[in-house]
Amino acid sequence: MAITLGRYILRGELGSGAMSVIHRGYDPRIRRILAIKTLRAEYAEREEYRYRFLTEARAAGTLTHPGIVTIFDVGVVNGVPFIAMELLEGPTLESFVERRDRLPVRTVLRIVTQIADALDYAHRQGVVHQDIKPENIVVTSDSGNVKVMDFGIARLRHKSGPRPEDGSPVAGTPHYMSPEQIRGGEVDGRSDLYSLGVLLYWLLSGHTPFRTNNVHELLRKILKEPLPPLKPLDPATPQALLDVARTLLARDPAERYQTGAELIEDLQRIDDALAEQERTWRGRRFIPLRLRWTAVMSVLVAVTVTAGLAVVYHRQNEAMTRVAYDYGLTLTETLALESAEDLLLEDRIAIQAMIDEMARKRDIEHVSVSDRNGQLVASTDGSAPGSADVPLPEDRRVLLHGSQAIYTLDDGQGRSYLLFDAPVLYQDHELGRLRVGISTAALQAANRTTLAAMIAVMLVTLVTVFIGAYTLSRRLVVPIEILRRALGQITQGRFDGRIRMHRDDEFERLFSAYNSMADSLEARMFVTHSAKRNATSGNGVPPAPATRMVEPAAPGSARAGKSRDRN
């Protein structure tokens, strides 16, 4: 069975508060869905609450503003006071913020500006809301359009009448109450602006200024303690906006903004500055796409090529070193065989002649022959025959190949060479030892040549990749810049511009989408203007002015006491 309240049909409860209940209602006369707010029974029985509920509802009903919920009817049925108002389907600001964690600064500015504009209008009509908080702000679109609702404790300035008896709680929500509200003194529009300052503080930082669960402690902090520093969630929040919040939250009403219009001026300047930063890409330092992509591609190629060249160089060096080892081992073994008979016969002249012949070769650094007792027989370094052969350091040995060993040594001038040490054998009997030193200069020169060639290849590759990546990225930047400028025209309200460039890639689809959007917006603007002209010509009265769409402010920071200076 349907529940009725006068001519309205109630279709379920939408929500409830301490003093009232809101129902989904239906007006059969004009076939409209609306919200019906009724006073709870325990308050409806008391004349002072009924009077306040109806008087302030009638006061709010006089407000016609796009940023304020519309009130259609106020009355009493069977002793139950009610308010019939516009039904808003969107979430409250509290729910809206909870789903997004953090709002962009310009969205915050948009929301606060709309609330300030609505409050400025209400204050000029003599209505003070007295309960501005996130739960009483409804977000009607994802872009941040809002409406102020719940004027349930609003009051008309200079309006007297029965009031709740002494000892009843002060009207308002503790976290958002102004100091003058807490003291129970006279309040005016500046009290609403203080509450708006708390809301702005909450939007920027994620919490209200004074945090405690004890109501008495909270009220004491609001009245006595200095305002805690505002630490915004977004580090890019302009300092001017933080100054605005501090000015709104001044404890002395005379130190706050005196009107919503005065607040809007500063918000407008902040938003203009942010908009200019966005238009010129100066909001944040960034690396241009053509440089970023070029640098990334160059680094990737450089790392890849360097790694590849390092592997190739290492493998080639190993291969050339093995060739040098094989050459030295073969040469040493051959010389040991040739000198075996001469050493057996102790023919020092023949051995010296062999050594002298080997010394004339360019790559030979050292040749020496010693007998089985370790005494030199002949040597290229001028050591006297019969002297003891110098022992070789074991820590310089790099390879042991059968009975032969390879060492890396340095000559007196700091040049390295490979020393091959092999036994001189005759019929498997060791007669002595032969040492041959081979210069590594040719090996090192070959390695240097290879390395230089590899570096040259890498540099040519990098230059080619750099030029290619830079050229390709510039081809991407040009259409992006064209689209950015076209969108800038849309933000300025110019819907007649179109992108005429044609491309054979994904940008063609993007440009087509932009042109379709511009066509749609231009058509809607034409219909809107036509409707306004028809409305004006139809009754001779121009339509009611829309809310001032004020864009938020810039570095013109809020200043304490500015209104007093104007006075």
C-alpha positions in Angstrom: 0.0 0.0 0.0 1.4 3.4 -1.1 2.2 5.9 1.6 1.0 9.4 0.9 1.8 12.8 2.3 -0.7 15.3 1.0 -0.6 15.0 -2.7 2.8 13.3 -2.7 3.4 9.5 -2.9 6.3 8.3 -0.8 8.3 5.5 -2.4 10.9 4.5 0.1 13.5 6.1 2.3 16.6 7.7 0.7 18.4 8.7 3.9 18.1 10.1 7.3 19.7 12.5 9.7 19.5 13.4 13.4 16.3 15.5 12.9 14.9 14.5 9.6 14.2 11.7 7.1 14.4 12.0 3.3 12.0 9.9 1.1 11.8 9.3 -2.6 8.6 11.0 -3.6 6.3 11.4 -6.6 4.1 14.3 -7.5 1.2 12.9 -9.6 0.0 16.3 -10.7 3.1 17.1 -12.7 4.4 13.5 -12.9 7.8 14.4 -11.3 10.1 12.3 -9.1 11.4 14.4 -6.2 12.8 14.1 -2.7 10.5 14.7 0.3 12.2 15.7 3.6 10.2 15.3 6.8 10.9 16.2 10.4 11.2 13.3 12.8 8.2 12.8 15.0 10.0 13.7 18.3 10.9 17.1 16.8 7.7 17.6 14.9 5.8 17.7 18.2 7.8 20.7 19.4 6.7 24.1 18.0 10.1 25.7 18.0 11.5 23.0 15.8 8.6 23.0 13.5 8.9 26.7 13.1 12.6 26.6 12.4 12.2 23.7 9.9 9.5 25.5 7.9 10.8 29.0 8.2 14.3 28.1 7.0 12.9 25.8 4.3 10.8 28.7 3.0 13.9 30.9 3.1 15.9 28.3 1.1 12.9 28.0 -1.2 13.4 31.6 -2.3 16.9 30.7 -3.7 17.0 30.1 -7.4 20.5 29.2 -8.4 22.0 26.4 -10.5 24.4 25.5 -7.6 21.6 25.1 -5.0 19.1 22.3 -4.8 15.7 23.6 -5.9 12.8 23.5 -3.3 9.4 23.1 -4.9 7.0 23.0 -1.9 6.9 23.4 1.9 4.0 22.6 4.1 2.5 20.6 7.0 0.3 17.5 6.6 -1.3 16.0 9.7 1.2 17.8 11.9 4.2 16.5 9.9 6.3 19.4 8.3 7.7 18.5 4.9 9.9 20.0 2.2 9.5 18.8 -1.4 12.8 19.4 -3.3 14.7 18.5 -6.4 16.0 14.9 -6.4 19.7 14.7 -7.1 21.0 11.3 -8.2 24.7 11.9 -7.9 27.0 10.9 -5.0 27.8 13.3 -2.2 31.2 15.0 -2.4 32.4 12.7 0.4 31.7 9.6 -1.7 33.0 11.2 -4.8 36.4 11.9 -3.2 36.6 8.5 -1.5 36.3 6.7 -4.9 39.1 8.9 -6.4 41.5 9.2 -3.4 42.8 12.6 -4.7 41.2 15.1 -7.0 43.2 17.2 -9.5 43.9 20.7 -8.3 41.8 22.3 -11.0 38.8 20.1 -10.1 39.2 21.2 -6.5 39.2 24.8 -7.7 36.1 24.1 -9.8 34.2 22.6 -6.9 35.1 25.3 -4.3 34.3 28.0 -6.8 30.8 26.7 -7.5 30.1 26.4 -3.8 31.4 29.9 -3.2 29.2 31.2 -6.0 26.1 29.5 -4.5 26.9 30.8 -1.0 27.5 34.3 -2.3 24.1 34.2 -3.9 22.4 32.8 -0.7 24.1 35.4 1.5 23.0 38.2 -0.7 19.4 36.9 -0.3 20.0 36.9 3.5 20.3 33.1 3.9 23.1 31.5 5.9 23.5 27.8 5.4 25.3 27.0 8.7 26.2 23.4 7.7 28.5 23.3 4.8 30.3 19.9 4.7 31.0 17.2 2.1 27.8 15.3 2.9 25.7 18.3 2.0 27.4 18.8 -1.4 26.1 16.6 -4.3 28.3 16.0 -7.3 26.1 15.9 -10.4 28.8 15.1 -13.0 32.2 13.4 -13.2 33.7 16.8 -14.3 33.0 18.2 -10.8 29.7 20.1 -11.2 28.1 20.3 -7.7 25.0 21.5 -5.9 24.6 22.7 -2.3 21.8 21.0 -0.5 20.3 20.5 3.0 19.4 24.0 4.2 17.8 22.2 7.1 19.5 24.4 9.7 19.9 27.5 7.5 18.7 30.7 9.0 17.6 34.1 7.7 19.8 37.0 9.0 17.8 39.4 11.2 15.0 36.8 11.5 13.6 36.2 15.0 11.2 33.6 16.2 10.9 30.6 18.5 14.3 28.9 19.0 15.2 25.6 20.6 15.3 25.9 24.3 18.6 26.5 26.1 20.8 23.5 26.6 20.2 22.1 23.1 23.2 21.4 21.0 24.5 24.2 18.8 23.5 23.6 15.1 26.2 22.4 12.8 28.7 19.6 12.3 31.6 20.0 14.8 34.5 19.6 12.4 33.1 22.2 10.0 31.7 24.7 12.6 33.2 28.2 12.7 34.4 29.6 16.1 31.4 32.0 16.3 29.0 29.0 15.7 30.7 27.1 18.6 30.4 30.1 20.9 26.7 30.4 20.0 27.0 34.0 18.8 25.6 35.7 15.8 26.7 34.2 12.5 26.7 35.6 9.0 28.0 34.5 5.6 31.6 34.6 6.8 30.7 31.5 9.0 29.8 29.6 5.9 33.1 30.7 4.3 34.9 29.3 7.3 33.2 25.9 6.8 34.1 26.1 3.1 37.7 26.7 4.2 37.6 23.4 6.2 36.1 21.7 3.2 39.0 23.1 1.0 41.5 21.9 3.6 40.0 18.5 3.5 40.0 18.3 -0.3 43.7 19.3 -0.4 45.1 17.3 2.5 42.6 14.4 2.9 41.6 15.3 6.4 40.1 18.2 8.4 42.4 20.7 10.2 41.8 19.4 13.8 41.7 15.6 14.2 40.2 14.1 17.3 37.3 11.9 18.2 36.5 13.8 21.3 33.9 16.5 20.5 34.8 18.8 23.5 38.5 18.5 22.6 37.8 19.3 19.0 35.8 22.4 19.8 38.5 23.5 22.2 41.1 23.2 19.4 39.0 25.1 17.0 38.7 28.0 19.5 42.2 28.0 21.0 44.9 26.2 19.0 46.7 27.6 15.9 45.8 26.2 12.5 47.9 23.1 11.7 50.1 23.4 8.6 48.3 22.4 5.5 50.3 19.6 3.7 48.6 18.9 0.4 48.4 15.4 -1.1 49.5 16.9 -4.5 52.9 18.5 -4.2 52.1 20.6 -7.3 49.4 22.5 -5.4 50.0 26.2 -5.8 51.1 28.1 -2.7 48.4 30.7 -3.5 45.7 28.0 -3.0 47.1 27.1 0.4 47.0 30.8 1.3 43.3 30.9 0.3 42.6 28.0 2.7 44.5 29.7 5.6 42.6 33.0 5.0 39.2 31.2 5.0 40.1 29.5 8.3 41.1 32.7 10.2 39.6 32.6 13.7 38.5 36.2 13.5 35.7 36.6 10.9 37.2 40.0 10.0 40.4 38.3 8.8 38.6 36.0 6.4 37.1 36.7 3.0 34.1 38.8 3.6 32.0 37.5 0.7 32.0 34.6 -1.7 32.6 37.0 -4.6 35.8 38.2 -3.0 36.9 34.5 -2.6 36.1 33.8 -6.2 38.4 36.5 -7.4 41.4 34.8 -5.9 40.2 31.4 -7.0 39.8 32.7 -10.6 43.4 34.0 -10.7 44.8 30.7 -9.5 42.8 28.7 -12.1 43.8 31.2 -14.8 47.5 30.6 -13.9 47.1 26.8 -13.9 45.2 27.0 -17.2 48.0 29.0 -18.8 50.6 26.5 -17.5 48.6 23.7 -19.1 48.3 25.6 -22.4 52.0 26.3 -22.6 53.1 23.0 -21.0 54.9 24.9 -18.2 53.0 23.2 -15.3 55.8 20.7 -14.9 59.2 20.2 -16.3 59.2 17.5 -18.9 61.5 16.0 -21.5 60.1 16.5 -25.1 59.0 13.3 -26.7 61.5 13.7 -29.6 64.4 13.9 -27.2 63.1 11.2 -24.8 62.5 8.6 -27.6 65.8 9.5 -29.3 67.7 9.2 -26.0 66.0 5.9 -25.1 66.7 4.4 -28.5 70.3 5.6 -28.5 70.9 4.2 -25.1 69.4 0.8 -26.0 71.4 0.6 -29.2 74.6 1.8 -27.4 74.2 -0.9 -24.7 73.4 -3.6 -27.2 76.2 -2.7 -29.6 78.7 -2.2 -26.8 77.8 -5.6 -25.3 78.1 -7.3 -28.7 81.4 -5.6 -29.5 82.8 -6.5 -26.1 82.0 -10.2 -26.7 83.5 -10.0 -30.2 86.6 -8.2 -29.0 87.1 -10.7 -26.2 86.7 -13.7 -28.5 89.0 -12.2 -31.1 91.6 -11.4 -28.4 91.4 -15.0 -27.1 91.8 -16.4 -30.7 94.8 -14.2 -31.5 96.4 -15.0 -28.1 96.0 -18.8 -28.9 97.7 -18.2 -32.3 100.6 -16.5 -30.6 100.9 -19.3 -28.1 100.9 -21.9 -30.8 103.5 -20.0 -32.8 105.7 -19.6 -29.8 105.4 -23.2 -28.7 106.2 -24.4 -32.2 109.2 -22.1 -32.6 110.6 -23.0 -29.2 110.2 -26.7 -29.9 112.0 -26.4 -33.3 114.9 -24.4 -31.8 115.2 -26.8 -29.0 115.6 -29.7 -31.5 118.1 -27.7 -33.5 120.3 -26.8 -30.6 120.2 -30.3 -28.9 123.2 -31.7 -30.8 125.3 -28.6 -30.4 124.6 -28.5 -26.7 125.5 -32.2 -26.4 128.8 -31.4 -28.2 129.2 -28.2 -26.2 129.6 -26.3 -29.4 129.1 -22.9 -28.0 129.9 -21.1 -31.3 127.2 -22.9 -33.2 124.7 -22.1 -30.4 125.6 -18.5 -30.3 125.4 -18.2 -34.1 121.8 -19.6 -33.9 120.9 -17.2 -31.1 122.4 -14.2 -33.1 120.4 -15.2 -36.1 117.1 -15.4 -34.1 117.9 -12.0 -32.4 117.8 -10.3 -35.8 114.1 -11.2 -36.2 111.8 -8.3 -35.3 109.4 -10.1 -33.0 112.1 -11.9 -31.0 112.8 -10.2 -27.7 115.0 -12.7 -26.0 116.7 -16.1 -26.7 118.9 -18.0 -24.2 120.3 -21.5 -23.8 121.4 -23.0 -20.5 123.0 -26.4 -19.7 121.7 -29.0 -17.4 123.4 -27.3 -14.5 121.4 -24.0 -15.1 124.5 -22.1 -16.4 124.0 -19.9 -19.4 125.6 -21.1 -22.6 124.5 -18.2 -24.8 122.1 -15.4 -24.6 120.8 -12.3 -26.5 120.9 -10.0 -23.5 124.6 -10.0 -23.1 124.8 -12.2 -20.0 128.2 -13.8 -19.5 128.4 -17.5 -20.4 128.7 -19.7 -17.3 126.6 -17.4 -15.2 123.5 -18.8 -13.5 120.3 -18.6 -15.5 117.7 -16.4 -13.8 114.8 -18.4 -12.3 111.3 -17.5 -13.7 108.6 -16.3 -11.4 105.8 -18.8 -11.0 103.1 -16.1 -10.5 103.8 -14.9 -14.1 103.2 -18.3 -15.7 100.1 -18.3 -17.8 100.1 -21.7 -19.4 101.8 -25.1 -18.9 101.8 -27.2 -22.1 103.4 -30.6 -21.6 107.0 -29.9 -20.7 106.9 -26.3 -22.0 105.7 -23.3 -20.0 104.6 -19.8 -21.1 105.2 -16.7 -19.0 104.3 -13.0 -19.4 107.2 -10.7 -18.6 108.2 -7.1 -19.1 111.4 -5.7 -20.6 113.3 -2.9 -19.0 111.2 -0.3 -20.9 107.8 -1.6 -19.6 106.9 -3.5 -22.7 105.4 -6.9 -22.2 106.4 -10.1 -24.1 105.7 -13.8 -23.9 108.5 -16.0 -22.7 108.4 -19.7 -23.8 110.6 -22.0 -21.7 111.2 -25.5 -23.1 113.7 -28.4 -22.3 116.5 -29.3 -24.8 116.2 -33.0 -25.2 118.4 -35.6 -26.9 117.0 -39.1 -27.0 114.7 -38.2 -24.1 117.5 -36.9 -22.0 117.4 -33.3 -20.9 120.6 -31.5 -21.8 119.5 -28.0 -20.7 116.8 -25.4 -21.3 115.9 -23.0 -24.1 114.0 -19.7 -23.6 112.5 -17.7 -26.4 110.8 -14.3 -25.7 108.3 -13.1 -28.4 107.1 -9.5 -28.5 103.3 -8.9 -28.1 103.5 -5.5 -29.8 102.0 -6.9 -33.0 99.2 -8.6 -31.1 98.4 -5.5 -29.2 98.5 -3.4 -32.3 96.0 -5.8 -34.0 93.8 -5.6 -30.9 93.9 -1.8 -31.0 93.0 -1.7 -34.6 90.1 -4.1 -34.1 88.9 -2.0 -31.1 89.1 1.2 -33.1 87.2 -0.3 -36.0 84.5 -1.6 -33.6 84.2 1.8 -31.9 83.9 3.5 -35.3 81.1 1.0 -36.2 79.3 1.7 -32.9 79.5 5.5 -33.4 78.2 5.3 -36.9 75.4 3.1 -35.7 74.5 5.4 -32.9 74.5 8.5 -35.1 72.3 6.7 -37.6 69.9 5.6 -34.9 69.9 9.1 -33.3 69.0 10.8 -36.5 66.4 8.2 -37.4 64.7 8.2 -34.0 64.8 12.0 -33.8 63.2 12.3 -37.3 60.5 9.7 -36.6 59.7 11.3 -33.2 59.3 14.7 -34.8 56.8 13.2 -37.2 54.8 12.2 -34.1 55.2 15.5 -32.3 53.8 17.5 -35.2 50.3 15.9 -35.2 50.3 15.9 -31.4 50.9 19.6 -31.3 48.2 20.2 -33.9 45.7 18.2 -31.8 46.8 20.1 -28.6 46.2 23.5 -30.3 42.8 22.3 -31.6 41.8 21.3 -28.1 43.0 24.6 -26.8 40.4 26.3 -29.2 37.7 24.1 -27.6 38.6 25.2 -24.1 38.2 28.8 -25.3 34.7 28.1 -26.6 35.6 28.1 -30.3 33.9 25.1 -31.9 34.3 26.0 -35.5 37.9 24.9 -36.0 38.6 21.6 -37.7 41.8 19.6 -38.3 42.3 19.4 -42.1 45.5 17.3 -42.1 45.3 13.8 -43.5 47.6 11.0 -42.6 47.9 7.3 -43.4 48.2 6.2 -39.8 46.3 6.1 -36.4 46.4 9.9 -36.2 43.9 10.1 -39.1 41.4 8.3 -36.8 42.2 10.6 -33.9 41.7 13.7 -36.1 38.4 12.3 -37.3 37.3 11.8 -33.7 38.2 15.3 -32.8 36.3 16.8 -35.8 33.3 14.7 -34.9 33.4 16.0 -31.3 33.7 19.6 -32.6 30.7 19.1 -34.9 28.7 17.7 -32.0 29.6 20.6 -29.6 28.9 23.2 -32.3 25.5 21.7 -33.0 24.7 21.7 -29.3 25.7 25.3 -28.8 23.5 26.2 -31.8 20.5 24.4 -30.3 21.1 26.1 -26.9 21.4 29.6 -28.4 18.3 29.0 -30.5 16.3 27.9 -27.4 17.4 30.9 -25.5 16.4 33.2 -28.4 13.0 31.5 -28.6 12.5 31.8 -24.9 13.3 35.5 -25.0 11.1 36.2 -28.0 8.2 34.1 -26.7 7.4 36.0 -23.5 9.5 39.1 -23.8 11.4 38.3 -20.7 15.0 37.1 -21.0 15.8 33.8 -19.2 17.2 33.8 -15.7 21.0 34.2 -15.8 23.0 31.1 -15.3 25.6 30.7 -12.5 28.7 32.6 -13.1 31.1 30.0 -14.4 34.2 31.3 -12.6 37.5 29.6 -13.2 39.7 29.2 -10.2 42.5 31.5 -9.2 46.3 31.9 -9.4 49.2 33.3 -7.6 47.2 36.2 -6.2 47.4 34.7 -2.8 44.7 35.1 -0.1 45.5 37.8 2.2 44.4 38.1 5.8 42.5 41.3 6.6 42.1 42.3 3.0 38.4 43.1 3.4 39.1 45.4 6.3 41.5 47.3 4.2 38.7 47.7 1.6 36.4 49.0 4.2 
